[in-house]
Amino acid sequence: MIGIRADANRIIATGHVMRCITIAREIVKQGEPVTFFVADEESRELVELYASDNPRIETIVLGSNWQDMEKELPTLRRELEDRKITALLVDSYQVTIRYFEELKDICPIAYMDDLGKEPYPVDILINYSGYYEMLGYDELYRGISGHNAKQTKLLLGLSYAPLREQFYQEDPHEGLGKDKPAILIASGGADMYSMLFGVVKAFEEHEITDRAFIKVVAGSMVGDLDELESFSSKHRNVEILKNVDRMAELMRSCDLAVAAAGTMLTECAAVGLPVIFYQVADNQKFNVSFWQGTGGMSFAGDVTKEGDREETLQNICAQVKALLMDKEKLSAMKKALGGVTDGRGAVRIAKALLTKN
């Protein structure tokens, strides 16, 4: 059995758990059951919401503090041993070197890393970003080992991006005709800076809502859903979408996206959807330069900086209006995203975890 340790809540949003569920589904497809270990009930509810259709994925609540993972070590060690976990995937920014040192005698461990700030004693280090070369992993992990003193294996680059199967399957709905361009607006699971409502309000002020179909994806932890739905009721071109299952199909039906600089940018790249994006976390700073460099995405601003949210909203509107007027530029952006990633990273990560058994 493969174990996964990840959390989700209104502070850290849903990204860690969602990518791990994608990997878990692939592990199950390859013949092995999966157990999620989470800190609390909030995380359990999210895992079970998105994995409820798969009886070979179970969830165990550790009853710990997601911000102080070392204190859960006695409980987690016992669970790993009792359940005979043969490999553990960990996805959290709250880990420490001691955390892995205390676990690596039980089974091989893989770690999903975005930051490259220090080397961890793990068997597999995964960073599926386009900017991984900037972090110097080869030097950072020289001489580092995990279970049974085996050298850490590095899985790096967008070929390991764990996207859902729908993003690399052909879609029969692609290319549906429409009389106006469609714009997708998304912010991830939590939208802590209220960018969804901010963008649609700014679109109203700039008269963009009358020129395009606006499809707003509201994640499971969005706080101002009532305001969004009220706004939609007054604008026939604005649609609020919740619990979207066929996200790839939705993306393929759109001409442009406005999104936060998270995993969704990789999903958009996989289906060739141009994006105007904004930064919502400090660890996304490397994403900014990489995705802009592809030619298929454009940066609008960093909303984490005090006073910059309004400027970012104005930049988004200006860029959207310019692209709606320049179809050749939009087409060139779409073409530039071709070949950036095949989206099959979950398949590759699952094989690597199962090989460690």
Beta strands, then each sheet from edge to edge (+ up, - down):
strand 1: 2-6
strand 2: 34-38
strand 3: 57-61
strand 4: 87-91
strand 5: 109-112
strand 6: 124-127
strand 7: 153-156
strand 8: 182-186
strand 9: 213-218
strand 10: 238-242
strand 11: 256-260
strand 12: 275-279
strand 13: 297-302
sheet 1: 3+ 2+ 1+ 4+ 5+ 6+ 7+
sheet 2: 10+ 9+ 8+ 11+ 12+ 13+
end
